């Protein structure tokens, strides 16, 4: 039995959802609502002591970390290969997945959290908020939640992370001038990892990623978006989005 615990199809959860759909492996979807702090519930922390998604459970064996999950899926199951066949190609792929995990994702996460977390917790009293924080297993995550809820990042910090994002986008554009896919001539987990992080950039950050400044990245984005597995991953049920749209519709009727 294969189970994937994930949030809405964005960022690291989207990365794992794309990977599992690309392999065509039947799986049980276990949605974890991050806006309701379900990742910190005792039942989930028992599965992943870090209280983070995504998590893959294969016949009772737990695999965490989205990059590791995707490599595991590619190695453990039949289906289209998502890693290059040669050692050099796999090394090139891993340079990109490492770059996403250590440089691009943290920069995006910090900027996004700064604007997102306050909306998630603003309905909580200070006592309720502290109670939620106390259940977060990782100290650094508790501090990140507290800082973002208080809008504690400085403009200098935010601008540095924005700079890192611009640097990463420039590097991606340059690579795609040289090769059709990020790790060479074939679509790989490098493309999956990057796409999961910048999927919404053309809509949300068009000043950073657009047809004029990053034409090759936009063309690549279109090719990845059109893949059946990617469309299937993006079409996964999203209770958070559905609840938000329902609440918006109710407000508009008032």
C-alpha positions as CSV (number, residue, x, y, z in Angstrom):
1,X,0.0,0.0,0.0
2,X,1.3,3.4,-0.9
3,X,0.0,6.5,0.9
4,X,1.0,10.1,0.3
5,X,0.4,12.7,3.1
6,X,0.3,16.1,1.5
7,X,-1.2,19.6,1.6
8,X,-2.7,21.5,-1.3
9,X,-0.8,21.1,-4.6
10,X,1.9,23.7,-4.0
11,X,5.6,23.8,-3.3
12,X,6.9,20.6,-1.7
13,X,3.6,18.8,-1.7
14,X,3.2,19.6,-5.4
15,X,6.7,18.2,-6.0
16,X,5.8,14.9,-4.5
17,X,2.4,14.8,-6.2
18,X,4.0,15.4,-9.6
19,X,6.5,12.7,-8.9
20,X,4.0,10.1,-8.0
21,X,1.7,11.0,-10.9
22,X,4.6,10.9,-13.4
23,X,5.4,7.3,-12.2
24,X,1.7,6.3,-12.6
25,X,1.7,4.5,-9.3
26,X,-1.7,4.0,-7.6
27,X,-1.7,5.7,-4.2
28,X,-4.0,6.8,-1.4
29,X,-4.1,10.6,-1.0
30,X,-4.1,11.8,2.6
31,X,-4.8,15.5,2.7
32,X,-3.2,17.4,5.6
33,X,-4.8,20.9,6.1
34,X,-1.9,23.1,7.1
35,X,-4.3,26.0,7.7
36,X,-5.9,24.0,10.5
37,X,-2.5,22.9,11.9
38,X,-3.2,19.2,11.1
39,X,0.5,18.6,10.5
40,X,1.0,19.2,14.3
41,X,-1.8,16.8,15.4
42,X,-0.4,13.8,17.5
43,X,-1.6,11.3,14.9
44,X,0.4,13.0,12.2
45,X,3.5,13.7,14.3
46,X,3.5,10.0,15.1
47,X,4.1,9.4,11.3
48,X,6.5,12.3,10.9
49,X,8.0,13.6,14.2
50,X,9.0,16.8,12.4
51,X,5.4,17.6,11.7
52,X,5.9,18.4,8.1
53,X,4.5,17.3,4.7
54,X,4.8,15.6,2.4
55,X,5.3,12.1,3.7
56,X,5.2,8.9,1.8
57,X,4.2,5.6,3.6
58,X,5.0,2.5,1.6
59,X,3.8,-0.7,3.2
60,X,4.3,0.9,6.6
61,X,7.7,2.3,5.9
62,X,7.9,6.1,6.2
63,X,9.9,8.3,3.8
64,X,10.0,12.1,4.4
65,X,11.5,15.0,2.5
66,X,10.1,15.7,-1.0
67,X,13.4,15.4,-2.8
68,X,14.0,12.0,-1.2
69,X,10.5,10.9,-1.8
70,X,10.8,11.5,-5.5
71,X,14.1,9.7,-5.8
72,X,12.6,6.8,-3.9
73,X,9.5,6.7,-6.1
74,X,11.7,6.6,-9.2
75,X,13.9,3.9,-7.9
76,X,11.2,1.7,-6.3
77,X,8.6,1.7,-9.0
78,X,8.3,0.9,-12.7
79,X,7.2,3.7,-15.0
80,X,8.9,6.5,-17.0
81,X,12.4,7.2,-15.5
82,X,12.7,10.6,-13.8
83,X,16.5,10.4,-13.4
84,X,19.2,10.3,-16.0
85,X,20.6,6.9,-16.8
86,X,24.3,8.0,-16.5
87,X,26.1,9.1,-13.4
88,X,27.0,12.6,-14.8
89,X,23.4,13.3,-15.7
90,X,22.2,12.2,-12.2
91,X,24.8,14.5,-10.7
92,X,23.6,17.5,-12.8
93,X,20.0,16.7,-11.7
94,X,21.0,16.6,-8.1
95,X,22.8,19.9,-8.3
96,X,19.4,21.4,-9.2
97,X,17.4,19.6,-6.6
98,X,20.0,20.7,-4.0
99,X,19.8,24.2,-5.3
100,X,16.0,24.2,-4.9
101,X,16.2,22.8,-1.3
102,X,19.0,25.0,-0.1
103,X,18.6,28.3,-2.0
104,X,15.4,28.9,-3.9
105,X,12.9,27.2,-1.7
106,X,14.0,28.9,1.6
107,X,13.9,32.4,-0.1
108,X,10.4,31.8,-1.5
109,X,9.2,30.3,1.7
110,X,10.4,33.2,3.9
111,X,8.8,35.8,1.7
112,X,5.6,33.8,1.3
113,X,5.3,33.0,5.0
114,X,5.7,36.7,5.9
115,X,2.5,37.5,4.1
116,X,0.6,34.2,4.6
117,X,0.9,33.3,8.3
118,X,-0.7,36.4,9.7
119,X,-3.9,35.5,7.7
120,X,-3.9,32.0,9.0
121,X,-3.6,32.9,12.7
122,X,-5.3,36.3,12.9
123,X,-8.6,34.7,14.2
124,X,-6.7,33.1,17.2
125,X,-6.4,34.7,20.6
126,X,-2.9,35.1,21.9
127,X,-3.5,32.1,24.2
128,X,-4.8,30.0,21.4
129,X,-1.9,31.0,19.2
130,X,0.7,30.0,21.8
131,X,-1.1,26.7,22.3
132,X,-0.8,26.0,18.6
133,X,2.9,27.0,18.7
134,X,3.6,24.7,21.6
135,X,2.6,21.7,19.5
136,X,5.1,22.4,16.7
137,X,7.8,19.8,17.1
138,X,10.7,21.8,15.6
139,X,12.0,24.8,17.6
140,X,13.1,26.7,14.4
141,X,9.6,26.2,13.0
142,X,8.0,27.6,16.2
143,X,10.1,30.7,15.9
144,X,9.4,31.1,12.2
145,X,5.6,31.0,12.9
146,X,6.0,33.5,15.8
147,X,8.1,35.9,13.7
148,X,5.8,35.8,10.7
149,X,2.7,36.2,12.7
150,X,4.1,39.4,14.2
151,X,5.4,40.5,10.8
152,X,8.8,40.4,12.3
153,X,11.0,40.2,9.2
154,X,12.6,43.5,8.3
155,X,12.4,45.0,4.8
156,X,16.1,44.4,4.4
157,X,15.6,40.7,5.0
158,X,12.7,40.5,2.6
159,X,14.7,42.3,-0.1
160,X,17.6,39.9,0.3
161,X,15.3,37.0,-0.2
162,X,13.7,38.7,-3.2
163,X,17.2,39.2,-4.6
164,X,18.0,35.5,-4.1
165,X,14.8,34.7,-6.0
166,X,15.8,37.0,-8.9
167,X,19.3,35.4,-8.9
168,X,17.7,31.9,-9.1
169,X,15.4,32.9,-11.9
170,X,18.3,34.3,-13.9
171,X,20.2,31.1,-13.4
172,X,17.3,29.0,-14.6
173,X,16.9,31.2,-17.7
174,X,20.6,30.8,-18.5
175,X,20.5,27.1,-18.1
176,X,17.5,26.8,-20.5
177,X,19.5,28.7,-23.1
178,X,21.9,25.8,-23.1
179,X,19.7,22.7,-22.7
180,X,16.0,22.0,-23.3
181,X,15.6,20.7,-19.7
182,X,17.4,21.7,-16.6
183,X,19.6,18.6,-16.3
184,X,20.2,18.2,-20.0
185,X,18.2,16.7,-22.9
186,X,15.5,14.9,-20.8
187,X,12.8,15.9,-18.3
188,X,13.9,14.8,-14.8
189,X,13.3,15.4,-11.1
190,X,15.2,18.7,-11.5
191,X,12.4,20.0,-13.6
192,X,9.8,18.7,-11.1
193,X,11.6,20.3,-8.2
194,X,11.9,23.7,-9.8
195,X,8.4,23.8,-11.3
196,X,6.8,23.0,-8.0
197,X,8.4,26.1,-6.5
198,X,7.8,28.6,-9.3
199,X,4.5,27.3,-10.8
200,X,2.6,30.4,-9.8
201,X,5.3,32.9,-10.6
202,X,3.9,34.1,-14.0
203,X,0.7,35.1,-12.2
204,X,1.9,36.2,-8.8
205,X,5.4,37.6,-9.6
206,X,5.2,38.6,-13.3
207,X,7.8,41.3,-12.8
208,X,10.3,38.5,-12.1
209,X,9.2,35.8,-14.6
210,X,7.7,36.9,-17.9
211,X,7.9,36.4,-21.6
212,X,10.1,39.5,-22.2
213,X,12.8,38.9,-19.5
214,X,12.7,35.1,-19.2
215,X,11.3,33.7,-22.5
216,X,13.0,30.4,-22.2
217,X,11.8,29.8,-18.7
218,X,8.3,30.7,-19.7
219,X,8.4,28.3,-22.6
220,X,9.7,25.6,-20.3
221,X,7.0,26.4,-17.8
222,X,4.4,25.9,-20.6
223,X,5.9,22.5,-21.5
224,X,5.9,21.3,-17.9
225,X,2.4,22.6,-17.3
226,X,1.1,20.6,-20.3
227,X,2.3,17.3,-19.0
228,X,-0.6,15.0,-18.1
229,X,1.0,14.1,-14.7
230,X,1.5,17.7,-13.8
231,X,-2.1,18.6,-14.8
232,X,-3.3,15.6,-12.6
233,X,-1.2,16.8,-9.7
234,X,-2.5,20.3,-10.0
235,X,-6.1,19.0,-10.2
236,X,-5.8,17.2,-6.8
237,X,-8.6,18.2,-4.4
238,X,-7.8,21.4,-2.5
239,X,-10.1,21.8,0.5
240,X,-8.2,25.0,1.5
241,X,-8.9,26.7,-1.8
242,X,-12.5,25.4,-1.8
243,X,-13.1,26.8,1.7
244,X,-11.6,30.1,0.7
245,X,-13.7,30.4,-2.4
246,X,-16.8,29.5,-0.5
247,X,-16.1,32.1,2.1
248,X,-15.5,34.7,-0.6
249,X,-18.7,33.8,-2.3
250,X,-20.6,34.2,1.0
251,X,-19.1,37.6,1.6
252,X,-20.0,38.8,-1.9
253,X,-23.7,37.9,-1.3
254,X,-23.9,40.0,1.9
